Structures are given as C-alpha cells and as structure tokens.
C-alpha cells in the first residue's frame, strides 16, 4: 500500500535488545495527506539501517510504501504499519503552488465596462 503526504510529526526513537541479544531501533512518524479532508497516519520504520537510509525530516513531502500487520499482546490487538520504501516527491510541486498563489493574489485588472457582472465565489463542497 502507498500513501503520499507531508511529515507532520517525528516521534522519539526506541531501541533495545532482542531476546537473542541483538540490538534493535525503531521510530514512528506521522504523515498527513493533502486531500480536501486530510487524513493522518502513524507509520513505523524498523532498523537502524533503514532509519539512516530514509533520513525522514519534518515537513518533507513523501510517498510511503507500507505493510499492515496486526499482533496480539496480553489479550489486546495492535495494528502495525511498517514502511518498507520511501519516495521523496519532486521539489517542483511546492514552487508551482507558490507561483499559483502569487498569480491569484495579484489585483485583478479593472474593467472599463459599466455593466460588468461581479464574479461570485464558487460554492463550497463542505457537507456542513
């Protein structure tokens, strides 16, 4: 599965030693989509090698490929969303958005016609 969005939170790293004596590291990240109704998802990166390889930073736009698994502990069930691949989106998208904002915020040219119809804002699709 994949999800694209912006990293909005980086949780502290966790580390320890497995029952077999091997060290491990894990870190959780929160990503938020840029849809009309944004969704947030907390995902996990497991292993020091992947944490170093992915090098996820706050505010980055990413596409996260992940697997979902569920585990039981003491009679309770927990979902585990583990990232296995990270793709960085191109830096040209934010620049295009900024250019669009600048163009749309510029004052509109005045019309010389006296019977010009005022432009009405588009209706909002919000359900409330």
C-alpha positions in Angstrom: 0.0 0.0 0.0 1.1 3.6 -0.5 0.2 7.0 1.0 1.5 10.4 0.0 1.7 13.4 2.2 3.7 15.7 4.4 5.6 14.6 7.6 4.0 16.5 10.5 5.5 14.7 13.5 8.6 12.7 14.3 8.3 10.6 17.5 11.4 9.7 19.6 13.5 6.7 18.6 13.0 3.5 20.6 15.8 0.9 21.0 16.5 -2.2 22.9 18.0 -5.7 22.8 16.1 -8.7 21.5 15.8 -12.0 23.4 18.6 -13.3 21.2 20.9 -10.4 22.2 20.7 -8.4 19.0 20.2 -4.6 19.2 17.2 -3.0 17.5 15.9 0.5 16.7 12.5 1.8 15.7 10.9 5.2 15.1 7.4 6.4 14.4 6.4 9.2 12.0 3.1 10.9 11.3 2.2 11.8 7.7 -0.8 13.9 6.6 -2.4 13.8 3.2 -3.2 16.9 1.3 -6.8 15.9 0.3 -9.8 18.1 0.8 -10.3 16.3 4.1 -6.7 15.4 5.2 -6.0 12.1 6.9 -3.2 11.3 9.2 -1.3 8.1 9.6 1.3 7.0 12.0 3.9 4.6 10.5 6.9 2.8 11.8 10.4 2.4 10.4 12.2 -0.6 11.8 16.0 -1.0 11.9 18.9 1.5 12.2 19.9 0.8 8.6 16.5 1.9 7.2 16.3 4.9 9.6 19.7 6.1 8.3 18.8 5.3 4.6 15.3 7.0 4.7 16.6 10.0 6.8 13.0 11.4 7.2 12.8 15.1 8.1 9.9 17.2 9.5 7.9 18.9 6.7 9.1 16.6 3.9 6.6 15.6 1.1 6.9 11.8 0.8 5.2 8.7 -0.7 5.4 5.9 1.9 5.1 2.3 0.8 4.0 0.2 3.8 2.6 -3.1 5.0 -0.1 -3.5 7.6 0.1 -6.3 10.2 -1.7 -7.0 13.5 -0.3 -8.5 16.6 -1.7 -9.7 20.0 -0.2 -8.9 23.4 -1.8 -9.7 26.7 -5.2 -10.2 25.1 -5.2 -6.9 23.2 -4.6 -6.5 19.5 -2.5 -3.8 17.9 -2.1 -2.7 14.3 1.4 -2.2 13.0 2.0 0.0 9.9 5.6 -0.6 8.8 7.3 1.4 6.0 9.5 -0.6 3.6 10.1 2.1 1.0 10.2 5.9 1.0 10.0 8.1 -2.2 10.5 11.8 -2.0 8.2 13.9 -4.2 9.8 16.4 -6.5 10.5 19.9 -5.3 8.8 21.5 -8.3 5.3 21.0 -6.9 5.7 23.5 -3.9 7.2 26.1 -6.3 4.2 25.7 -8.7 1.8 26.1 -5.8 3.6 29.3 -4.7 3.6 30.7 -8.2 -0.1 30.0 -8.5 -0.7 31.7 -5.1 1.2 34.8 -6.2 -0.7 34.9 -9.5 -4.1 34.5 -7.9 -3.4 37.1 -5.2 -2.4 39.8 -7.6 -5.2 42.5 -8.0 -7.5 41.9 -10.9 -7.4 44.4 -13.8 -10.2 46.9 -13.7 -12.8 46.7 -16.5 -13.9 49.8 -18.4 -17.4 48.4 -18.9 -20.0 49.8 -16.6 -22.3 46.8 -16.8 -19.7 44.2 -15.8 -21.1 41.4 -13.7 -19.4 40.8 -10.4 -17.8 37.4 -10.1 -19.4 35.2 -7.3 -17.2 32.8 -5.3 -17.7 29.2 -6.1 -19.9 27.2 -3.7 -18.1 25.2 -1.1 -18.4 21.4 -1.2 -18.4 21.1 2.6 -21.2 18.9 3.9 -21.8 21.2 6.9 
